[in-house]
Amino acid sequence: MKKKIVIIAGGDGDIGFNCVKKFLAYNYKVVVIDRKFKNKNYFDKHKVIYFKTNLKSEKNIKSILNKTNKKVGKAQILINCVGVFSSKTILELDLREIENLLRNNLVYPLLLIKNFIKISTTPKNISKIINIGSMAGQNGGEFAGDLYSISKAGIINITKSIAKKFGKRNIICNCINPGPLEGYITNKWSKKVRLNLIKKYKTNRKSLGKPSDISNACIFLAEDNTNYIQGSELNINGGLVI
């Protein structure tokens, strides 16, 4: 059976890298797009195809997708893990920070989706887009900043719009909304903040969520037995948002 091809945008970050490992374990051909590669040795060892770009140029995005088509074939799945976090309120952000957040969290994911649909999909075959939103996009955020929350609400809405408008073209688009996860962002938070979050869980957990909780959900949505799930939000937050 021919291997399925997945493009993981932001595949060198906490969630993205866990997705890389998970999809390799499920025998997918993995292509990574990111602006840095601290896991380069792992990618080389496991024959992961990777492209270094900051996504500022739509021309670069088109080039990467076309190169992927020539090297390994049309990808069936796009996972959108790109984005930056900010805990600042709208009053603390200057124009440069506002533009940077919106570019990274909304514009770049949208350009990836647009060109993935144009270049990598065909109406005859099922293609899947899995976006990484956030519970901050649902509830305005507890420790997430205002604009970060707004941008993730946009990702949730993009998911629903793509599902409605392109579902008849065999494109399935869903969104995963993580709660706080163990990783480089929450490691900067105080122990008190982390413990207070855990106390609010509606599950009996002793720690924050893990990036693997999200990669498990990504592989679930990518598989053929979930093709009836369309335009949905999968909330993975320990019950912080119900």
C-alpha positions as CSV (number, residue, x, y, z in Angstrom):
1,M,0.0,0.0,0.0
2,K,1.4,3.4,-1.0
3,K,2.3,5.7,1.9
4,K,0.2,8.7,2.5
5,I,2.0,12.1,2.5
6,V,1.5,14.6,5.3
7,I,2.8,18.2,5.3
8,I,3.4,19.5,8.8
9,A,3.8,23.2,8.9
10,G,5.6,24.2,12.1
11,G,6.9,20.7,12.4
12,D,9.9,21.7,14.5
13,G,7.8,23.1,17.4
14,D,6.4,21.2,20.4
15,I,3.2,20.1,18.8
16,G,4.6,19.8,15.3
17,F,7.5,17.6,16.2
18,N,5.3,15.3,18.2
19,C,3.1,15.1,15.0
20,V,6.2,14.2,13.0
21,K,7.1,11.3,15.3
22,K,3.5,10.1,15.4
23,F,2.9,10.1,11.6
24,L,6.2,8.4,11.0
25,A,5.1,5.7,13.5
26,Y,1.9,5.3,11.4
27,N,4.0,4.9,8.2
28,Y,3.2,8.2,6.6
29,K,5.7,10.1,4.4
30,V,6.4,13.3,6.3
31,V,7.2,16.7,4.9
32,V,8.1,19.5,7.3
33,I,7.9,23.3,6.8
34,D,9.4,25.5,9.5
35,R,11.7,28.5,9.9
36,K,14.2,26.7,12.2
37,F,15.4,23.1,12.6
38,K,16.6,22.2,16.0
39,N,15.5,18.6,15.2
40,K,17.4,18.4,11.9
41,N,19.4,15.3,13.0
42,Y,16.2,13.5,13.7
43,F,14.7,14.5,10.4
44,D,17.8,13.3,8.5
45,K,17.9,10.0,10.4
46,H,14.2,9.3,9.6
47,K,14.3,10.6,6.0
48,V,11.9,13.4,6.7
49,I,11.8,16.0,3.8
50,Y,12.0,19.5,5.3
51,F,11.9,23.0,3.9
52,K,13.3,26.0,5.8
53,T,11.2,29.1,5.3
54,N,9.5,31.9,7.3
55,L,6.4,31.7,5.1
56,K,6.6,35.5,4.5
57,S,6.5,34.9,0.7
58,E,3.6,33.2,-0.9
59,K,5.9,32.4,-3.8
60,N,8.0,30.3,-1.4
61,I,4.9,28.4,-0.2
62,K,3.9,27.6,-3.8
63,S,7.5,26.5,-4.6
64,I,7.6,24.1,-1.5
65,L,4.2,22.5,-2.5
66,N,5.3,22.1,-6.1
67,K,8.7,20.6,-5.0
68,T,6.8,18.2,-2.7
69,N,4.6,17.1,-5.6
70,K,7.7,16.4,-7.7
71,K,9.7,14.7,-5.0
72,V,7.1,12.4,-3.3
73,G,3.7,13.2,-4.9
74,K,0.6,15.3,-3.8
75,A,0.2,15.4,-0.1
76,Q,-3.2,14.2,1.2
77,I,-3.0,16.0,4.6
78,L,-1.9,19.5,5.8
79,I,-1.4,20.1,9.5
80,N,-1.2,23.8,10.4
81,C,0.9,24.1,13.5
82,V,2.4,27.5,12.7
83,G,1.9,30.4,15.1
84,V,3.4,32.4,17.9
85,F,2.2,32.9,21.5
86,S,1.7,36.2,23.3
87,S,0.3,36.9,26.7
88,K,0.1,40.7,26.2
89,T,-3.1,42.6,26.4
90,I,-4.1,44.8,23.4
91,L,-2.9,47.8,25.4
92,E,0.6,46.4,25.6
93,L,1.0,45.6,21.9
94,D,2.6,48.0,19.5
95,L,1.8,48.0,15.8
96,R,4.8,45.8,14.9
97,E,3.8,43.2,17.4
98,I,0.1,43.3,16.3
99,E,1.1,42.8,12.6
100,N,3.6,40.0,13.6
101,L,0.9,38.1,15.6
102,L,-1.7,38.4,12.8
103,R,0.8,37.3,10.1
104,N,2.0,34.3,12.0
105,N,-1.3,33.1,13.4
106,L,-3.7,34.0,10.6
107,V,-2.1,35.1,7.4
108,Y,0.5,32.3,7.0
109,P,-1.9,29.5,7.9
110,L,-4.4,30.9,5.5
111,L,-1.8,31.1,2.7
112,L,-0.8,27.5,3.4
113,I,-4.5,26.4,3.2
114,K,-5.1,28.4,0.0
115,N,-2.1,27.0,-1.9
116,F,-2.5,23.5,-0.5
117,I,-6.1,23.4,-2.0
118,K,-4.9,24.9,-5.3
119,I,-1.7,22.8,-5.8
120,S,-2.1,19.6,-3.8
121,T,-5.7,18.6,-3.9
122,T,-7.9,17.1,-6.6
123,P,-11.7,16.6,-6.4
124,K,-11.3,12.9,-7.1
125,N,-9.4,12.3,-3.9
126,I,-10.0,13.1,-0.2
127,S,-7.7,15.7,1.2
128,K,-7.6,16.8,4.9
129,I,-6.6,20.0,6.6
130,I,-6.1,19.9,10.3
131,N,-5.7,23.3,12.0
132,I,-4.3,23.9,15.5
133,G,-6.5,26.5,17.2
134,S,-6.6,27.1,21.0
135,M,-9.1,27.1,23.8
136,A,-8.1,30.8,24.0
137,G,-10.0,31.2,20.7
138,Q,-13.1,30.0,22.4
139,N,-13.0,31.7,25.8
140,G,-10.8,34.8,25.2
141,G,-7.9,33.1,27.0
142,E,-7.0,33.0,30.7
143,F,-3.3,33.6,30.3
144,A,-3.2,34.1,26.6
145,G,-3.2,37.7,25.3
146,D,-6.1,39.4,23.6
147,L,-4.7,39.3,20.1
148,Y,-3.5,35.8,20.4
149,S,-7.0,34.8,21.4
150,I,-8.5,36.7,18.5
151,S,-6.2,35.1,16.0
152,K,-7.0,31.6,17.3
153,A,-10.8,32.4,17.0
154,G,-10.0,33.3,13.4
155,I,-8.4,29.8,12.9
156,I,-11.6,28.2,14.2
157,N,-13.7,30.3,11.9
158,I,-11.4,29.6,8.9
159,T,-11.8,25.8,9.6
160,K,-15.6,26.1,9.4
161,S,-15.5,28.3,6.3
162,I,-13.2,25.9,4.4
163,A,-15.3,22.9,5.4
164,K,-18.5,24.6,4.1
165,K,-17.1,26.0,0.9
166,F,-14.8,23.1,-0.2
167,G,-16.4,20.0,1.4
168,K,-18.0,19.2,-2.0
169,R,-14.5,19.1,-3.5
170,N,-13.6,16.3,-1.1
171,I,-11.7,18.6,1.3
172,I,-12.2,17.8,4.9
173,C,-11.2,20.5,7.4
174,N,-11.2,20.3,11.2
175,C,-9.6,22.1,14.1
176,I,-8.0,21.0,17.3
177,N,-8.2,23.4,20.3
178,P,-5.5,22.6,22.9
179,G,-5.5,23.8,26.4
180,P,-2.2,24.6,28.2
181,L,0.4,22.0,27.3
182,E,3.8,21.1,28.8
183,G,6.4,22.9,26.7
184,Y,8.5,26.0,26.2
185,I,5.6,28.4,26.7
186,T,4.2,27.1,29.9
187,N,7.6,26.2,31.3
188,K,8.0,30.0,31.8
189,W,4.8,30.2,34.0
190,S,5.1,30.0,37.8
191,K,4.3,26.8,39.6
192,K,1.3,28.4,41.2
193,V,-0.2,29.3,37.9
194,R,0.3,25.8,36.5
195,L,-1.2,24.2,39.7
196,N,-4.2,26.5,39.6
197,L,-4.9,25.4,36.0
198,I,-4.7,21.8,36.9
199,K,-7.1,22.2,39.8
200,K,-9.7,23.6,37.4
201,Y,-9.6,20.4,35.2
202,K,-12.7,18.3,35.0
203,T,-10.5,15.3,34.8
204,N,-8.2,13.8,37.4
205,R,-4.9,14.9,36.0
206,K,-1.8,15.8,37.8
207,S,-0.1,17.7,35.1
208,L,-0.8,20.0,32.1
209,G,-1.6,18.4,28.8
210,K,1.2,17.0,26.6
211,P,2.0,17.7,23.0
212,S,1.4,14.0,22.3
213,D,-2.2,14.5,23.3
214,I,-2.5,16.7,20.3
215,S,-0.5,14.5,17.9
216,N,-2.8,11.6,18.9
217,A,-5.8,13.7,17.9
218,C,-4.1,14.7,14.6
219,I,-3.5,11.1,13.6
220,F,-7.1,10.3,14.5
221,L,-8.5,13.0,12.3
222,A,-6.1,12.1,9.4
223,E,-7.1,8.5,9.2
224,D,-9.8,7.3,6.7
225,N,-12.2,6.1,9.3
226,T,-12.9,9.7,10.4
227,N,-13.9,11.0,7.0
228,Y,-17.4,11.8,8.3
229,I,-16.0,14.4,10.7
230,Q,-16.1,17.8,8.9
231,G,-15.8,21.4,10.1
232,S,-15.5,20.3,13.8
233,E,-13.6,21.5,16.8
234,L,-11.9,18.8,18.9
235,N,-11.3,20.3,22.3
236,I,-8.3,18.9,24.2
237,N,-8.1,20.9,27.4
238,G,-8.9,18.6,30.4
239,G,-12.4,20.1,30.6
240,L,-11.3,23.8,31.1
241,V,-13.7,24.7,28.3
242,I,-16.9,22.7,28.1
